[in-house]
């Protein structure tokens, strides 16, 4: 029987020390007995998932973790999401990520700041109604909008420009959007679409109801993360492994589709604090009867980092530890003889910055046949500062180490 390989990603778990936590990070403050146990019995290390010159996005980071060199395979975020949504891109199509965002306008409605990149984590049901209105008003022979999950949607531009600088909305919270509007070849088309969307969305019944309930309104689209269809070898071709993936995020699911994974549909996964953590663990364990590799991605710590709420981030990390890491490790021990587990964040999302950084992140590799004795070690950012660790500076090489290296 092949060794079972399990990757568990706590998106954005790593952080920086906070004054509110007396110099601790949310990961250090959180109670994480299951992750700590892994750190005490596994190979500990530090990995840089973002290559030099790349924006520290989850797309680049997870591409690296999966073993694909971004310098060779990365073409943009939106094409990955398109794959997850079942949208087939032609050679000349350019896909753009389309967020439903909350803009806060001044009294004269001549200036606006980015108030919320997620429109208060709008529900998928509400968002679909809004994107339907956007489609009715803005679709054309060249431009097509597609509904996604929550605030995350897609636009495909036939023969569209790739050479436009677009700002990720989660990077410009509370900033004047005038300084971050699309700039580049044919940028006027994107700017016009975004401007027209405000007129379409502001008076929509869904937003009127949200306003009545004291919720943030999705009063604009924001276009970014563009790219062309990538060419990525599957895991069967690369490692000879049959795999599966669990995530609430279209981006990560799209990566899984290009890798040739089965995408497991777990009920109740949202990408936020209310996600079905336990379901992810259960579906992952059941899938391992039929596959040799599974990638479990949990988004909530990252979302809490973007929101700037350290209490939410601590809760997300503790729930991740209690409801995902613990049950997965227990189930693996009960069901399989030989297995390996890779535990890590894809990148840091510091509370004080509310965006990603390219700092190295800590990882643990546990092998059921070769337990270590790292007395007193806990799983947090301090691992990256130790001298007795494995250091991997090229993130895409970590997967080779995880799958192929003999850990003695």
C-alpha positions as CSV (number, residue, x, y, z in Angstrom):
1,X,0.0,0.0,0.0
2,X,1.3,3.5,-0.9
3,X,2.0,6.0,1.9
4,X,-0.9,8.4,2.4
5,X,0.1,12.0,2.1
6,X,-2.0,14.7,3.8
7,X,-1.3,18.5,3.5
8,X,-3.1,20.7,6.0
9,X,-3.0,24.4,5.2
10,X,-4.1,27.1,7.7
11,X,-4.3,30.0,5.3
12,X,-2.5,33.1,6.6
13,X,-2.0,31.7,10.1
14,X,1.5,33.2,10.6
15,X,1.5,36.8,11.9
16,X,3.5,39.5,13.7
17,X,3.7,40.3,17.4
18,X,0.8,42.4,18.6
19,X,0.8,45.0,21.4
20,X,-2.7,43.9,22.3
21,X,-1.4,40.4,22.9
22,X,1.6,41.6,24.9
23,X,4.1,40.8,22.1
24,X,2.6,37.5,21.1
25,X,1.2,36.6,17.7
26,X,-2.3,35.2,17.4
27,X,-0.7,31.8,16.6
28,X,1.4,32.0,19.8
29,X,-1.6,33.1,21.8
30,X,-4.0,30.5,20.5
31,X,-4.3,27.1,22.2
32,X,-3.1,24.6,19.6
33,X,-2.3,21.2,21.3
34,X,-2.7,19.2,18.2
35,X,-0.3,21.3,16.1
36,X,2.1,21.4,19.0
37,X,2.1,17.6,19.2
38,X,2.9,17.4,15.5
39,X,5.8,19.9,16.0
40,X,7.2,17.7,18.8
41,X,7.1,14.5,16.7
42,X,7.8,15.8,13.2
43,X,10.5,17.4,11.1
44,X,10.3,21.2,11.7
45,X,11.4,23.8,9.2
46,X,11.0,27.1,7.5
47,X,10.0,27.7,3.9
48,X,9.7,30.8,1.7
49,X,6.6,30.2,-0.4
50,X,6.7,33.5,-2.3
51,X,9.6,33.7,-4.8
52,X,11.4,37.0,-5.1
53,X,9.6,39.5,-7.4
54,X,6.2,37.9,-6.9
55,X,3.2,39.5,-5.1
56,X,2.6,37.5,-1.9
57,X,-0.8,36.1,-3.0
58,X,-2.4,32.9,-2.0
59,X,-2.3,31.9,-5.7
60,X,1.5,32.1,-5.8
61,X,1.9,30.6,-2.4
62,X,-0.3,27.5,-2.9
63,X,1.2,26.9,-6.4
64,X,4.6,26.8,-4.7
65,X,3.4,24.5,-1.9
66,X,2.0,22.1,-4.5
67,X,5.4,21.8,-6.1
68,X,5.0,24.1,-9.1
69,X,7.6,26.8,-9.7
70,X,5.6,30.1,-10.1
71,X,8.3,31.4,-12.4
72,X,7.4,28.6,-14.8
73,X,3.7,28.0,-14.2
74,X,2.1,31.2,-12.8
75,X,-0.1,33.1,-15.2
76,X,-2.5,34.9,-12.8
77,X,-5.1,34.3,-10.1
78,X,-8.4,34.5,-12.1
79,X,-7.6,31.6,-14.5
80,X,-7.4,29.3,-11.5
81,X,-10.7,30.4,-10.3
82,X,-12.2,30.0,-13.7
83,X,-11.2,26.3,-13.7
84,X,-12.9,25.8,-10.4
85,X,-16.1,27.5,-11.7
86,X,-16.2,25.3,-14.8
87,X,-15.4,28.3,-17.1
88,X,-13.3,27.1,-20.0
89,X,-10.9,29.8,-21.2
90,X,-9.9,30.1,-24.9
91,X,-6.3,30.9,-25.8
92,X,-7.2,34.6,-26.3
93,X,-9.3,35.0,-23.2
94,X,-8.2,37.0,-20.2
95,X,-9.9,36.2,-16.9
96,X,-10.3,38.8,-14.1
97,X,-11.2,38.2,-10.5
98,X,-14.4,40.2,-9.7
99,X,-14.9,41.1,-6.1
100,X,-18.2,42.5,-4.8
101,X,-16.8,45.3,-2.5
102,X,-18.1,48.0,-0.3
103,X,-17.0,51.5,-1.2
104,X,-17.5,54.4,1.2
105,X,-18.2,57.6,-0.8
106,X,-17.9,61.1,0.4
107,X,-21.0,63.4,0.6
108,X,-20.6,64.5,-3.0
109,X,-19.9,61.0,-4.2
110,X,-16.8,62.2,-6.0
111,X,-14.3,60.2,-3.9
112,X,-14.4,56.8,-2.3
113,X,-12.3,54.6,-0.1
114,X,-12.2,50.8,0.0
115,X,-14.3,50.0,3.1
116,X,-14.6,46.2,2.7
117,X,-13.2,43.8,0.1
118,X,-15.9,41.2,0.9
119,X,-19.0,43.3,1.3
120,X,-19.3,42.0,4.9
121,X,-18.8,38.4,3.7
122,X,-22.0,38.6,1.7
123,X,-23.8,35.3,1.3
124,X,-23.5,33.4,-2.0
125,X,-27.3,33.6,-2.5
126,X,-27.3,37.4,-2.2
127,X,-24.2,37.7,-4.3
128,X,-25.7,35.7,-7.2
129,X,-28.6,38.1,-7.4
130,X,-26.2,41.0,-7.6
131,X,-24.0,39.4,-10.2
132,X,-27.1,38.5,-12.2
133,X,-27.9,42.3,-12.3
134,X,-24.3,43.1,-13.3
135,X,-24.5,40.5,-16.1
136,X,-27.7,42.0,-17.4
137,X,-26.2,45.5,-17.4
138,X,-22.6,44.9,-18.4
139,X,-22.3,41.6,-20.4
140,X,-21.4,42.1,-24.1
141,X,-19.8,40.2,-27.0
142,X,-16.4,40.7,-25.4
143,X,-17.2,40.8,-21.6
144,X,-18.9,38.0,-19.7
145,X,-19.5,37.9,-15.9
146,X,-19.8,34.6,-14.0
147,X,-21.2,34.1,-10.4
148,X,-18.9,32.5,-7.8
149,X,-19.0,32.1,-4.1
150,X,-19.7,34.8,-1.5
151,X,-17.9,38.0,-2.7
152,X,-15.6,36.1,-5.2
153,X,-16.7,36.2,-8.9
154,X,-15.2,36.2,-12.3
155,X,-15.1,38.3,-15.5
156,X,-13.8,36.9,-18.8
157,X,-12.7,39.4,-21.4
158,X,-12.3,38.0,-24.9
159,X,-9.1,39.2,-26.6
160,X,-8.7,41.3,-23.4
161,X,-5.7,43.1,-22.2
162,X,-3.3,41.5,-19.8
163,X,-1.0,44.5,-19.4
164,X,-3.0,46.4,-16.8
165,X,-1.9,47.0,-13.2
166,X,-4.7,46.1,-10.8
167,X,-4.7,46.4,-7.0
168,X,-6.0,43.5,-4.9
169,X,-8.9,45.1,-2.9
170,X,-7.8,43.5,0.4
171,X,-4.5,45.4,0.1
172,X,-6.1,48.9,-0.1
173,X,-8.6,48.9,2.8
174,X,-9.4,52.4,4.0
175,X,-7.5,53.9,1.1
176,X,-8.7,56.3,-1.6
177,X,-9.5,54.1,-4.6
178,X,-8.5,56.9,-7.0
179,X,-4.8,55.9,-6.4
180,X,-5.5,52.2,-7.1
181,X,-7.8,52.1,-10.2
182,X,-6.6,49.9,-13.1
183,X,-3.7,51.4,-15.1
184,X,-2.3,50.2,-18.4
185,X,-3.3,49.1,-21.9
186,X,-7.1,49.6,-22.4
187,X,-7.6,50.4,-18.7
188,X,-10.5,52.6,-19.6
189,X,-12.6,49.5,-20.2
190,X,-12.1,48.2,-16.7
191,X,-12.6,51.6,-15.1
192,X,-15.9,52.1,-17.0
193,X,-17.2,48.6,-16.0
194,X,-16.4,49.3,-12.3
195,X,-18.0,52.8,-12.5
196,X,-21.2,51.5,-14.2
197,X,-21.5,48.7,-11.6
198,X,-22.0,51.3,-8.9
199,X,-25.1,52.5,-10.6
200,X,-26.4,49.0,-11.1
201,X,-25.7,47.8,-7.5
202,X,-26.4,50.8,-5.3
203,X,-30.2,50.6,-5.6
204,X,-30.5,46.9,-5.9
205,X,-33.2,45.3,-3.6
206,X,-30.5,43.0,-2.1
207,X,-28.5,46.0,-1.0
208,X,-31.5,47.8,0.2
209,X,-32.4,44.9,2.4
210,X,-28.8,44.6,3.7
211,X,-28.7,48.3,4.5
212,X,-32.0,47.9,6.4
213,X,-30.4,45.1,8.5
214,X,-27.3,47.1,9.3
215,X,-25.1,45.1,6.9
216,X,-22.5,46.4,4.5
217,X,-23.7,46.8,0.9
218,X,-22.0,45.3,-2.1
219,X,-22.1,48.6,-4.1
220,X,-19.4,48.0,-6.6
221,X,-17.4,45.4,-8.5
222,X,-13.5,45.4,-8.3
223,X,-11.6,43.8,-11.1
224,X,-8.1,42.4,-10.5
225,X,-5.9,39.2,-10.6
226,X,-6.0,38.8,-14.4
227,X,-4.3,36.1,-16.3
228,X,-4.4,33.6,-19.2
229,X,-5.0,29.8,-19.0
230,X,-1.9,28.0,-17.5
231,X,-0.4,24.8,-18.6
232,X,0.3,22.7,-15.5
233,X,1.3,19.0,-15.3
234,X,-0.9,16.8,-13.1
235,X,0.2,15.0,-9.9
236,X,-0.2,11.7,-11.7
237,X,2.4,12.9,-14.3
238,X,4.6,14.7,-11.7
239,X,4.5,12.3,-8.7
240,X,2.5,9.3,-9.8
241,X,-0.1,10.1,-7.2
242,X,-3.9,10.2,-7.3
243,X,-5.1,13.2,-5.3
244,X,-8.1,15.1,-3.9
245,X,-8.5,18.6,-2.5
246,X,-10.9,20.3,-0.1
247,X,-11.3,24.1,0.0
248,X,-14.0,26.8,0.1
249,X,-12.0,29.0,-2.2
250,X,-12.3,28.8,-6.0
251,X,-8.6,29.8,-6.4
252,X,-7.4,26.7,-4.5
253,X,-10.0,24.4,-6.1
254,X,-8.8,25.7,-9.5
255,X,-5.2,24.7,-8.7
256,X,-6.5,21.3,-7.7
257,X,-8.3,20.9,-11.0
258,X,-5.1,21.8,-12.9
259,X,-3.2,19.3,-10.7
260,X,-5.7,16.6,-11.7
261,X,-7.3,16.3,-8.2
262,X,-10.8,15.3,-7.3
263,X,-12.4,18.3,-5.8
264,X,-14.4,17.2,-2.7
265,X,-17.6,19.1,-2.1
266,X,-18.1,19.4,1.6
267,X,-21.4,20.9,2.7
268,X,-21.3,24.1,4.7
269,X,-17.8,25.3,3.8
270,X,-17.7,29.1,3.6
271,X,-14.1,30.3,4.0
272,X,-15.1,32.2,7.2
273,X,-15.4,31.4,10.9
274,X,-18.7,29.6,10.3
275,X,-17.2,27.1,7.9
276,X,-17.7,23.3,8.4
277,X,-14.3,22.5,9.8
278,X,-15.3,19.0,11.0
279,X,-16.8,18.2,7.6
280,X,-13.4,18.9,6.0
281,X,-11.6,16.5,8.3
282,X,-14.3,13.8,7.8
283,X,-14.4,14.1,4.0
284,X,-10.6,14.1,3.8
285,X,-10.2,10.8,5.8
286,X,-12.9,9.1,3.8
287,X,-11.3,10.2,0.5
288,X,-8.0,8.6,1.5
289,X,-9.6,5.2,0.9
290,X,-9.4,6.0,-2.8
291,X,-6.6,8.5,-3.2
292,X,-3.0,8.7,-2.0
293,X,-2.7,12.5,-1.5
294,X,-5.1,15.0,-0.1
295,X,-4.8,18.8,0.2
296,X,-7.0,20.4,3.0
297,X,-7.2,24.1,2.7
298,X,-8.8,26.3,5.5
299,X,-9.3,29.9,4.7
300,X,-10.6,31.4,7.9
301,X,-7.3,32.5,9.6
302,X,-6.5,34.5,6.4
303,X,-9.9,36.2,6.3
304,X,-9.6,37.2,9.9
305,X,-6.1,38.6,9.2
306,X,-7.5,40.8,6.4
307,X,-10.3,42.0,8.7
308,X,-7.7,43.1,11.3
309,X,-9.5,41.3,14.1
310,X,-7.0,39.3,16.3
311,X,-9.8,37.7,18.3
312,X,-11.3,36.3,15.2
313,X,-7.9,35.1,14.1
314,X,-7.3,33.3,17.4
315,X,-10.7,31.6,17.2
316,X,-10.0,30.6,13.6
317,X,-6.7,29.0,14.5
318,X,-8.1,27.3,17.6
319,X,-11.0,25.8,15.6
320,X,-8.6,24.7,12.9
321,X,-6.5,22.9,15.5
322,X,-9.4,21.4,17.3
323,X,-11.7,20.5,14.5
324,X,-9.4,19.8,11.6
325,X,-5.8,18.9,12.7
326,X,-6.9,16.8,15.7
327,X,-9.5,14.7,14.0
328,X,-7.4,14.2,10.9
329,X,-4.4,12.9,13.0
330,X,-6.7,10.7,15.1
331,X,-8.4,9.3,12.0
332,X,-5.1,8.6,10.2
333,X,-3.7,6.7,13.2
334,X,-6.9,4.6,13.4
335,X,-7.2,3.8,9.7
336,X,-3.7,3.7,8.1
337,X,-0.3,2.3,8.9
338,X,1.9,4.5,6.8
339,X,1.2,8.2,6.4
340,X,2.8,11.6,6.2
341,X,1.4,15.0,7.1
342,X,2.6,18.4,6.1
343,X,1.2,21.2,8.3
344,X,1.8,24.9,7.4
345,X,0.3,28.3,6.5
346,X,0.7,29.3,2.8
347,X,1.9,32.8,3.9
348,X,1.6,35.2,6.7
349,X,-1.4,37.6,7.0
350,X,-0.5,40.0,9.8
351,X,-3.3,41.6,11.7
352,X,-1.5,45.0,11.8
353,X,-1.0,45.0,8.0
354,X,-4.3,43.3,7.0
355,X,-2.6,41.9,4.0
356,X,-0.1,39.1,3.0
357,X,3.7,39.2,3.4
358,X,6.4,37.1,1.8
359,X,8.1,36.2,5.1
360,X,9.2,32.5,5.6
361,X,6.6,30.4,7.3
362,X,7.0,27.4,9.7
363,X,6.2,23.9,8.5
364,X,6.0,20.5,10.1
365,X,6.3,17.1,8.4
366,X,5.2,14.2,10.4
367,X,5.9,10.6,9.3
368,X,4.2,7.8,11.1
369,X,7.2,5.5,10.6
370,X,9.7,8.0,11.9
371,X,8.6,10.0,14.9
372,X,11.0,12.7,16.2
373,X,11.5,13.9,19.8
374,X,11.5,17.7,19.7
375,X,11.0,18.3,23.4
376,X,9.3,21.5,24.3
377,X,8.7,22.6,20.7
378,X,5.4,24.4,19.9
379,X,4.0,25.2,16.5
380,X,4.3,28.9,15.9
381,X,6.5,31.4,14.1
382,X,9.4,30.9,16.5
383,X,10.2,27.7,14.5
384,X,11.6,29.8,11.7
385,X,14.1,31.4,14.0
386,X,15.6,28.1,15.2
387,X,19.0,26.8,14.0
388,X,18.1,23.1,14.2
389,X,15.5,23.2,11.4
390,X,15.2,22.3,7.7
391,X,15.3,25.5,5.6
392,X,13.8,25.6,2.1
393,X,14.3,28.9,0.3
394,X,12.5,27.8,-2.9
395,X,9.0,27.0,-1.9
396,X,8.2,24.7,-4.9
397,X,10.9,22.3,-3.6
398,X,9.1,21.6,-0.4
399,X,6.7,19.1,-2.0
400,X,9.5,17.1,-3.4
401,X,11.0,17.0,0.1
402,X,7.6,16.0,1.6
403,X,6.9,13.2,-0.9
404,X,10.3,11.9,-1.9
405,X,12.7,12.5,1.0
406,X,13.6,9.7,3.5
407,X,13.0,11.2,6.9
408,X,15.2,9.4,9.3
